[in-house]
Every structure is written in C-alpha cells, then in structure tokens.
Amino acid sequence: MTKKAQLLVLLQRPEGATLAQLMASTEWLAHSTRAALTRLRQAGHLIIRSTSQHGESTYRIATEASRSSRAHG
C-alpha cells in the first residue's frame, strides 16, 4: 500500500486521525505529513480539522453528508 493510500485510509475513518497517527503510519516528519495533507486538499479532498479538548488536532476526510451541510449551512 502506498503512503498516500495509508493516509486516505486513516483519514476516511469516522474518527479521523491525529498528526501523530499519520506520521507513525507513513514514517514521515510533521512537515512532510502536513504537506501531504495540502496535496490531498489540492487534489479535491475536503479535509476537516477539529481540535480535541486536550488541544490535539484530528484530521478527517469529509463525507458526502458533511460536504452538503457545509455547502448549504
């Protein structure tokens, strides 16, 4: 499985993935992982970032339902 595919699998989970999880899966440093997220956005993926109560960012790819609510809300 390619590293891009690994990212997509993690990001498509309902709970998404933290930067640390993405880094562990790909063995990339933080700046490379963030650059990959940017490339996915540029390729048309809507990546949503949320922050936990502990201040940790979680990233996930938006589902069709969340895309619709963002477009109309």
Secondary structure, DSSP 8 states (H G I E B T S, - for coil): --HHHHHHHHHTSTT-EEHHHHHHHHT--HHHHHHHHHHHHHTT--EEEEE-TTS-EEEEE--HHHHHHHHH-
